[in-house]
């Protein structure tokens, strides 16, 4: 079975497809000065684009891992998440508080989806 890697640098690939499964690296916001709700929406927009590139979409997400710099952002993140996930297609999901790569980043989301 082939492995396709996209948006790759020396450290990681943003998108990996193996068989009928899509793996996305943790996605973060483009504007780290934005609040948690806006950062979450930016991350979800990136996920939409990467999934489309792989021939998938958010209705085919199997699993999501969400890291919040502050668990106090849980409600703001969930507001954007709940509006984004199609009815009846909620994936398995975990959400934890964690120190992210930059102190300005508030949300990071990693995805596994079916093609």
FIROLO-461910 format. One record per residue: residue in one letter; residue number from 1; x, z, y of N, C-alpha, C, O in turn. Coordinates in steps of 0.05 Angstrom, whole numbers. Each point is the difference from the previous one (the first is absolute). Example, Ala and Ser with C-alpha at 12.3 -4.5 7.8 and 13.67 -1.06 7.14 Angstrom:
REM FIROLO-461910
- A/1/264/156/-114/-18/0/24/18/0/24/21/13/0
- S/2/-28/-27/21/16/1/24/-15/14/22/10/4/22
END
This chain:
REM FIROLO-461910
- X/1/17/0/-24/-17/0/24/18/0/25/19/15/1
- X/2/-26/-32/18/17/-2/23/-5/22/21/-22/13/0
- X/3/41/-8/16/-2/19/22/6/-16/26/21/-13/2
- X/4/-39/15/17/3/-13/26/3/22/21/-16/18/2
- X/5/37/-20/14/5/19/22/-1/-15/27/11/-21/3
- X/6/-25/34/16/-3/-13/27/7/21/22/-2/24/-4
- X/7/11/-35/26/8/17/23/21/20/-9/-4/24/3
- X/8/25/-35/-14/21/16/-13/24/3/18/8/-19/13
- X/9/4/43/-14/26/4/13/18/13/-21/-7/1/-23
- X/10/30/9/31/18/12/-19/-10/26/-13/10/8/-20
- X/11/-30/4/33/-10/26/-10/-26/-2/-15/-4/15/-20
- X/12/-14/-33/28/-27/0/-12/-14/-26/5/8/-16/17
- X/13/-30/12/-32/-18/-22/4/-27/12/10/-9/21/-10
- X/14/-3/-34/30/-26/9/9/-22/-6/-20/-21/14/0
- X/15/25/-35/-16/-21/-10/-18/14/-8/-26/18/-16/0
- X/16/-28/26/-23/10/-8/-26/-25/-7/-17/-19/16/-2
- X/17/20/-39/-11/-21/-7/-19/12/-3/-27/20/-15/-4
- X/18/-31/29/-15/8/-1/-28/-25/-5/-17/-17/18/-1
- X/19/16/-40/-12/-24/-7/-15/-24/-1/19/1/-15/19
- X/20/-21/30/-25/-24/0/17/-2/25/17/-22/9/8
- X/21/45/4/-2/0/24/16/17/-4/24/22/-11/-1
- X/22/-32/21/24/14/-1/26/8/28/7/-16/19/-1
- X/23/41/-16/9/11/26/9/9/-4/29/16/-18/6
- X/24/-26/35/12/9/0/28/17/24/5/-6/22/-8
- X/25/27/-27/23/16/23/10/-17/16/19/-21/-10/10
- X/26/29/34/-4/-14/16/20/-1/-14/26/21/-8/10
- X/27/-44/4/2/-4/-14/25/-4/20/22/-14/20/-3
- X/28/27/-25/26/-3/17/23/-9/-16/24/1/-25/0
- X/29/-9/38/21/-11/-13/24/21/-15/15/24/6/-1
- X/30/-32/-27/15/17/-15/17/6/15/26/22/-2/12
- X/31/-42/17/-2/2/15/25/1/30/-7/-21/12/-3
- X/32/45/-1/1/2/28/-7/-8/19/23/0/24/-4
- X/33/-6/-35/27/-9/18/22/-31/4/-1/-10/16/15
- X/34/-3/-31/-33/-29/2/-2/-9/26/-14/17/12/-14
- X/35/-42/-5/17/-11/24/-14/-4/-7/-30/4/-23/-8
- X/36/-11/43/-8/-3/-3/-29/-21/-21/-7/4/-15/-19
- X/37/-27/14/33/-21/-19/-6/10/-28/4/-4/-18/-17
- X/38/18/13/39/10/-27/6/22/-7/-19/1/-23/-10
- X/39/17/41/4/22/-5/-19/-12/-7/-27/9/-19/-13
- X/40/-30/34/4/-12/-6/-25/-11/-29/0/3/-14/-20
- X/41/-17/7/41/-12/-27/1/22/-22/-1/-3/-20/-12
- X/42/25/25/26/22/-19/0/12/-3/-29/6/-22/-9
- X/43/-4/45/-5/10/-1/-27/-20/-15/-18/9/-17/-16
- X/44/-35/22/19/-20/-14/-16/1/-30/5/-5/-16/-18
- X/45/9/8/43/2/-28/7/24/-13/-14/-1/-23/-10
- X/46/24/37/9/24/-10/-14/-6/-3/-30/8/-19/-12
- X/47/-22/39/1/-7/-1/-28/-18/-25/-6/5/-14/-20
- X/48/-25/10/37/-17/-24/-4/17/-26/-1/-5/-16/-17
- X/49/24/13/36/16/-24/1/18/-3/-25/2/-22/-11
- X/50/10/44/2/18/-1/-23/-17/-6/-25/9/-16/-17
- X/51/-32/29/14/-16/-6/-24/-10/-29/0/0/-12/-21
- X/52/-7/1/44/-9/-28/1/23/-18/-8/-4/-20/-14
- X/53/28/26/23/24/-16/-7/4/0/-30/9/-20/-11
- X/54/-16/42/-2/3/2/-29/-24/-11/-16/0/0/-24
- X/55/-21/-9/38/-23/-11/-13/-20/22/-8/-15/-3/-19
- X/56/16/26/34/-18/22/-6/-14/9/25/3/-13/21
- X/57/-18/35/-22/-12/11/24/-7/29/-6/4/11/-22
- X/58/-14/3/43/-5/29/-2/-21/7/-21/-1/23/-8
- X/59/-16/-41/0/-19/6/-21/13/2/-28/-13/9/-19
- X/60/38/-16/17/14/0/-25/22/21/-1/17/0/-18
- X/61/-17/19/37/19/22/0/-6/19/-23/-22/9/-4
- X/62/43/-3/-11/-2/18/-23/7/28/8/-13/20/-8
- X/63/34/-17/25/11/26/7/11/-1/28/12/-19/8
- X/64/-16/42/6/12/2/27/13/28/2/-11/20/-9
- X/65/35/-20/21/14/25/6/2/1/30/10/-19/13
- X/66/-19/41/-2/0/3/29/16/25/7/-3/21/-11
- X/67/22/-26/30/17/22/10/-6/4/29/0/-19/16
- X/68/-7/44/-8/-5/7/28/22/18/10/7/19/-14
- X/69/2/-24/37/21/18/12/-12/28/5/14/20/0
- X/70/-40/-20/5/-14/26/5/-27/-2/-13/-16/-18/7
- X/71/10/35/-25/-26/-1/-14/-24/3/19/-22/-6/-7
- X/72/28/15/31/-20/2/21/-11/-28/8/-21/-1/13
- X/73/35/-20/-21/-9/-27/6/-18/-11/-22/-8/-24/1
- X/74/2/40/-21/-16/-8/-23/-27/-13/9/-7/-21/-10
- X/75/-7/34/28/-26/-11/8/2/-26/15/-15/-19/-5
- X/76/35/16/23/4/-25/15/7/-22/-19/-10/-23/3
- X/77/28/28/-22/8/-20/-20/-24/-8/-17/-5/-24/-4
- X/78/-11/44/-5/-23/-6/-17/-21/-16/14/-14/-16/-12
- X/79/11/20/38/-20/-15/15/7/-30/-1/-18/-17/-5
- X/80/43/10/10/9/-28/-2/-2/-10/-29/-9/-22/-5
- X/81/18/38/-14/0/-7/-28/-28/-5/-10/-5/-21/-13
- X/82/-14/39/19/-27/-3/-10/-14/-25/11/-16/-12/-15
- X/83/22/5/39/-11/-25/12/12/-25/-12/-12/-21/0
- X/84/36/24/-11/15/-23/-11/-6/-6/-29/-2/-23/-8
- X/85/0/44/-8/-4/-4/-29/-29/-10/-6/-19/12/9
- X/86/17/-34/-23/-27/-11/-6/-16/19/-18/11/13/-18
- X/87/-36/-11/24/-18/17/-16/2/-6/-30/-1/-24/-7
- X/88/5/44/-9/2/-4/-29/27/-8/-10/3/-5/-24
- X/89/17/5/42/27/-9/-8/21/21/7/23/-7/4
- X/90/-30/32/-3/19/21/7/21/2/-23/-8/3/-23
- X/91/33/-4/30/21/2/-20/6/29/-8/-9/19/13
- X/92/25/-15/-33/12/26/-5/18/5/24/13/-18/10
- X/93/-12/43/-1/14/5/25/12/28/0/-12/19/-10
- X/94/35/-16/23/12/26/5/8/0/29/8/-20/11
- X/95/-10/44/2/8/3/28/15/26/3/-11/21/-8
- X/96/35/-22/18/16/24/4/12/1/28/3/-21/13
- X/97/5/44/-5/16/3/25/29/-2/-8/9/12/-19
- X/98/6/-28/35/28/-4/-6/15/-8/26/-12/-12/18
- X/99/37/18/-17/17/-9/22/5/-30/-4/10/-8/-21
- X/100/-17/-8/41/4/-29/-2/27/-8/12/14/16/11
- X/101/-7/-42/-14/27/-9/8/6/4/29/23/3/7
- X/102/-43/-3/10/3/4/29/-20/20/9/-23/0/-9
- X/103/30/18/27/-19/20/10/-24/-11/14/-20/13/3
- X/104/22/-38/6/-22/-13/14/-21/-12/-19/-23/-5/8
- X/105/31/1/-33/-18/-11/-20/-19/23/-10/9/21/-7
- X/106/-35/-27/6/-19/20/-7/-13/-6/-28/-9/18/-13
- X/107/9/-43/5/-13/-9/-24/17/-21/-15/11/-18/13
- X/108/-10/21/-39/13/-21/-17/-18/-3/-24/-10/20/-11
- X/109/5/-45/2/-17/-5/-22/13/-20/-19/10/-21/8
- X/110/-9/29/-34/10/-18/-21/-24/-8/-18/-18/16/-5
- X/111/19/-41/-5/-23/-11/-14/9/-14/-26/22/-12/-1
- X/112/-38/15/-20/2/-16/-24/-27/-13/-3/-21/13/1
- X/113/21/-40/-6/-25/-15/-2/2/-21/-22/21/-7/-9
- X/114/-44/-2/0/-2/-22/-19/0/-26/16/-10/-1/23
- X/115/21/-20/-35/-1/-27/13/-28/-10/-3/-6/-22/10
END
